Amino acid sequence: MIRGNILNVFTGDIYPAEIEVAGGRVSCVRSISGNFSDIILPGFIDAHLHIESSMLTPSSFAAAAIPHGTVSTISDPHEIANVMGVDGVRFMIDDAAATPMKFYFTAPSCVPATPFETAGAEITAREIEELLRMDSVVALGEMMNFPGVIAGDDGVMAKIEAARNLNMPVDGHAPLLSGDELCTYIGAGISTDHECVSPEEVLEKRRLGMKIMAREGSSARNLRDLAAAGCDFLVSDDIHPADLLEGYMDRILRRAVDYGIDPVSAVQMVTINPAEHYGLSTGAIAPGWDADFVVVDSLRDFNVKRVYIDGRPVAEEGRYLIRRRGGTRAPPGNLKCLIFQLRGWMSGLRVMRPL
C-alpha cells in the first residue's frame, strides 16, 4: 500500500489517496484523509529518444535514467540500425530486457536515412513488418523521407502501409513542411512531429491533427520557443551522457514550468498523453494500469525522491536500487555491436552510484 497526495492525470486534481498494488498493477485507488508533503505522479515517459546518443546500452541507460523518474521510453534505434540493420534493433530490444525500465521501440523507417549515403545496412518494408510484430515495438519510427511520402514512393509507402495495417502509429519528421505538401504527408497516416521551429508551425500542424513533441534534450531544444503554442509531448530526442547525469525528464519538466506551461499539463505530456497515443499500460495511477510511480517534492522543482516500477521500489534519493544483471551479449562475430556494448558497460560503471 502506497499513500500520499496523488496527481490524477485524467482530471488534473491532486488529493490524498492510498494506492493498492497487486501483480505489478494498480488494483485500487482510494481517497483518504491525511496531510502529505510529497506528490505521487505516474512514472515519466520519454516519447521520443535515440538511446545511442547517450553512448549507453539500454541496460546501462536505465541505471542513469530511472533515478530521475523515467520509467519508460519510446526509442527509435535508427542509429544502430544504420550500422547493423535488424540485428542491431534486436540487440537493443534484448539488452533492454535486462532492466526493470520499460523500453518500447519503433521500427526504423529510414535505413539508410537517404539514398545518397553509404550505410551498413538497409531495412526493407518486409523487415519493417517483422519488427512491427514484435511485442516491444509500438510504432513506425520517424519518417524522415518526407519527399518520398509526398511523391508516393513505393518503398516508403509500403512501410507506412505495414504500420497502418497493424493499427500502429507512424511518427513523423517534417521540418518546415506546410500547405498542400503537409496535407499529403499527414494524409499518408503520419501522426506526430518533433521538428517544429515556430509557434506558427505548431499551430498549422495541430490544426491538421498532428501531435507535437517539444524537444529539450542535448542536441535540439525548442521547448522555450514552442511552450506558448501548445504541445502534446515533452521529449528529449537525444541526450548525452554528461547531461543525463544532471537530469532527464525531471529537468525537462522543470524547464517546461519555467517556460510557462501549467505543471499539471506538463506532467500529462510525459505520462498519459504518450501512453494513450502509443497504447502503453504505464502513465496513470488508476486500476489496471502498471504500478509505476514517481514521488516528487513539488510540481515546481520535481525533485525525485522515490521511483517505483510495477509497485517495486527501484530508486531512492538519486540512488538506483537494482543490481545490474548484465546486458545481452552481442551477436557472435559482430565487432561493431560488441564495441557498442562494451562502451555501454564502461559508461554504466560511471553513471551508476554505489549501492
Secondary structure as GFF3:
##gff-version 3
##sequence-region A 1 355
A	DSSP	beta_strand	2	7	.	.	.	ID=ss1
A	DSSP	beta_strand	14	22	.	.	.	ID=ss2
A	DSSP	beta_strand	25	31	.	.	.	ID=ss3
A	DSSP	beta_strand	39	42	.	.	.	ID=ss4
A	DSSP	beta_strand	44	49	.	.	.	ID=ss5
A	DSSP	three_ten_helix	51	54	.	.	.	ID=ss6
A	DSSP	alpha_helix	58	65	.	.	.	ID=ss7
A	DSSP	three_ten_helix	66	68	.	.	.	ID=ss8
A	DSSP	beta_strand	70	75	.	.	.	ID=ss9
A	DSSP	alpha_helix	78	84	.	.	.	ID=ss10
A	DSSP	alpha_helix	86	96	.	.	.	ID=ss11
A	DSSP	beta_strand	102	107	.	.	.	ID=ss12
A	DSSP	alpha_helix	125	132	.	.	.	ID=ss13
A	DSSP	beta_strand	137	143	.	.	.	ID=ss14
A	DSSP	alpha_helix	146	151	.	.	.	ID=ss15
A	DSSP	alpha_helix	154	165	.	.	.	ID=ss16
A	DSSP	beta_strand	170	172	.	.	.	ID=ss17
A	DSSP	alpha_helix	179	187	.	.	.	ID=ss18
A	DSSP	beta_strand	192	193	.	.	.	ID=ss19
A	DSSP	alpha_helix	199	207	.	.	.	ID=ss20
A	DSSP	beta_strand	211	215	.	.	.	ID=ss21
A	DSSP	alpha_helix	223	226	.	.	.	ID=ss22
A	DSSP	three_ten_helix	227	229	.	.	.	ID=ss23
A	DSSP	beta_strand	233	235	.	.	.	ID=ss24
A	DSSP	alpha_helix	241	246	.	.	.	ID=ss25
A	DSSP	alpha_helix	249	258	.	.	.	ID=ss26
A	DSSP	alpha_helix	263	269	.	.	.	ID=ss27
A	DSSP	alpha_helix	272	278	.	.	.	ID=ss28
A	DSSP	beta_strand	293	296	.	.	.	ID=ss29
A	DSSP	beta_strand	304	309	.	.	.	ID=ss30
A	DSSP	beta_strand	312	316	.	.	.	ID=ss31
A	DSSP	beta_strand	319	320	.	.	.	ID=ss32
A	DSSP	alpha_helix	335	351	.	.	.	ID=ss33
###
